[in-house]
Amino acid sequence: MWSTKGLDDYSPTQYEQDAMGWCLTNGIQIYIHCDEPYMMHLAIRINGKENISPKIYSYDEILKQKYEFYKYYYDKYYIQKRK
């Protein structure tokens, strides 16, 4: 069942904002892709190559998941290389 909450109801943490900023600066974009109304997927574009997730996300979970992907790539490509 779809929620009446809007997409702007999620507030990212400072870490999530930092991860997003680093990703965007380094050619990693994650954005919402809609095939039809209420059919929201996440698209990930890394240096021009795009992949669209097969999972359909609800309004309640899509922004949280978007930032989870940003954190994943930030941790994988930035944090791990600094160790």
C-alpha positions as CSV (number, residue, x, y, z in Angstrom):
1,M,0.0,0.0,0.0
2,W,1.3,3.4,-0.9
3,S,1.9,6.0,1.7
4,T,0.5,9.6,1.7
5,K,4.0,10.8,2.8
6,G,5.9,12.9,0.3
7,L,9.4,12.3,-0.9
8,D,10.6,15.3,1.0
9,D,9.9,13.7,4.4
10,Y,13.3,12.1,4.7
11,S,16.1,14.1,6.1
12,P,19.6,12.7,5.3
13,T,22.3,12.6,8.0
14,Q,25.4,14.7,7.6
15,Y,27.3,11.5,6.6
16,E,24.7,10.7,3.9
17,Q,25.1,14.3,2.6
18,D,28.8,14.0,2.5
19,A,28.6,10.6,0.7
20,M,26.2,12.1,-1.9
21,G,28.5,15.1,-2.4
22,W,31.6,12.9,-2.9
23,C,29.7,10.6,-5.3
24,L,28.3,13.4,-7.5
25,T,31.8,15.0,-7.6
26,N,33.3,11.6,-8.7
27,G,30.8,10.7,-11.5
28,I,28.3,8.6,-9.5
29,Q,24.7,9.6,-9.7
30,I,21.7,7.9,-8.1
31,Y,18.3,9.1,-9.0
32,I,14.6,8.0,-9.1
33,H,13.4,6.5,-12.3
34,C,9.7,6.1,-12.9
35,D,8.4,3.7,-15.6
36,E,4.8,4.7,-14.8
37,P,3.1,6.4,-11.9
38,Y,3.9,4.7,-8.6
39,M,6.5,2.4,-10.3
40,M,9.7,3.9,-8.8
41,H,13.1,2.4,-9.3
42,L,16.5,3.7,-8.5
43,A,18.9,4.3,-11.4
44,I,22.6,4.3,-10.8
45,R,24.9,6.0,-13.3
46,I,28.7,5.6,-12.9
47,N,30.8,7.5,-15.4
48,G,28.0,7.4,-18.0
49,K,27.0,3.7,-17.6
50,E,23.4,3.4,-16.2
51,N,21.8,0.5,-14.4
52,I,18.2,0.5,-13.1
53,S,17.3,-1.5,-10.1
54,P,14.6,-4.1,-10.7
55,K,13.1,-3.5,-7.3
56,I,10.0,-1.2,-7.1
57,Y,10.3,1.2,-4.1
58,S,7.5,2.9,-2.2
59,Y,7.5,6.6,-1.3
60,D,8.4,5.6,2.3
61,E,11.6,3.8,1.3
62,I,13.0,5.3,-1.9
63,L,14.9,8.2,-0.5
64,K,16.4,6.2,2.3
65,Q,17.5,3.6,-0.1
66,K,19.0,6.3,-2.4
67,Y,21.2,7.5,0.4
68,E,22.1,3.9,1.3
69,F,23.4,3.5,-2.2
70,Y,25.4,6.7,-1.9
71,K,26.9,5.5,1.4
72,Y,27.8,2.2,-0.2
73,Y,29.7,3.7,-3.1
74,Y,31.3,6.3,-0.8
75,D,32.5,3.6,1.6
76,K,33.6,1.3,-1.3
77,Y,35.6,3.9,-3.4
78,Y,36.6,6.6,-0.9
79,I,36.8,5.2,2.6
80,Q,38.3,1.8,1.7
81,K,41.0,3.4,-0.4
82,R,42.0,5.7,2.5
83,K,42.7,2.7,4.8
